[in-house]
Amino acid sequence: MGRLPGKFLFCLILYGAGFITAVYFLAPSPVSAATQSRDSHGAGFRLQSAQTAAANTEADSERWIAKVRAGIDTSIHFAEEHALKVANLIRSEMARGKEQSSQAVLE
């Protein structure tokens, strides 16, 4: 029964990492979003006011995309740091448990 919570926690972490990775790779980078918006709107025949409105919308969406991408990068960095801390904690607890079990066997 002791392994079930560990397996559940492992699966939960793995699922979360997969989900975050998918979001990270599906979110467009600010450079590619700017390039795509310029390519798709450069050849069209629009009125000046429509072009100005589209440019304003593109600028807003590019800022929003940059904020989302920065938030995802921050989340990944935070997760990496804490995953290392948790791994070290688990290793130290396992080593302590092995020491206690070997001492109990010797007694």
N, C-alpha and C positions, 0 to 999 in steps of 0.2 A: 504494500500500500504506500510505502514511502516514495516510490518512483513516480506514482501518478501525478502528484502536484508538480514535480520537476518536469515531467513530460508536457504537462499542460502549460506551464510557464514557458518552456522552450518553444512550443507550438505558437503561443500567443506572441512571443517576441519575433519569431520567424514570420508570422503573418503580418505583424506591424511593419517589420523591415521591408517585406515585399510590397506592401501597400505604399509606404513612403517612397520606395524606389520607383514604383510605377508612376506616382504623381510627379516625382522629380524629373523623370525622363519624358513624361508627356507634356510638362509645362515648357512652353517655348522659351528659349533664351532671349534676352532683350535684343541682341544683335540680329538674330534670325527673324524676330518679329518685325523689327524696323525694316529689314531688307525686304521681307515679303510685302509689307504694306506699301513700300515705295514702288515695288515692281507691279503690284496689282492696280495701283491708282495712277501710275505714270502715263499709261497709254490711253486713258479714257478721255472722252470729250464731255466735260462738265462745265457748268457755270462757275464763275469765280466764287460766289457765295457757297455753293455746294462743296467746292474744293476746300475752302476755308473751314467749313464745318467738319468735313472729313479729316482735315489735318488736326483740328482741335480734338476730335474724338480719338484719333490715332495717338496723339500725345498723351491723352489721359489713359488710354489702354496700355500704352508702353510703360507709363509710370506705375500703373497697377501691376502689370506683369513683372516689372523689376522688383516691386515690393514683395510680391508673392515668392519670386525666385530667391530673394534675400532671406525671407522667412524660412523657406525650405532648407536653404544652405545652413542657416543658423540651427534649425532643428536637427539636421544631420550631424553637425559638429557637436551639439549638445549630447545627442544619443551616442556618438562614438566615444566621447569622454566618459560618460557614465557607464557604458558597456564595459570599458576597460576597468573601471573602478569595481563594478559588480563582479567581473571575472576574477580579479585579484582577491576580492572578499570571499568568493566561493572557494577559490583555491586554498586560501588560508584556513577557512573553516573545515574544509575536507582534510587538510593536513593535521589540524588540531584534533579532529575526530579520529583519524587513524592513530595518532599518538595516544589518545585516551583509550582506544580499543586495544592497542598493543600493551599498554600498561595494565589494563584490566585482565588480559590473558596471562600476563606474567604473575599477577598476584594470586 
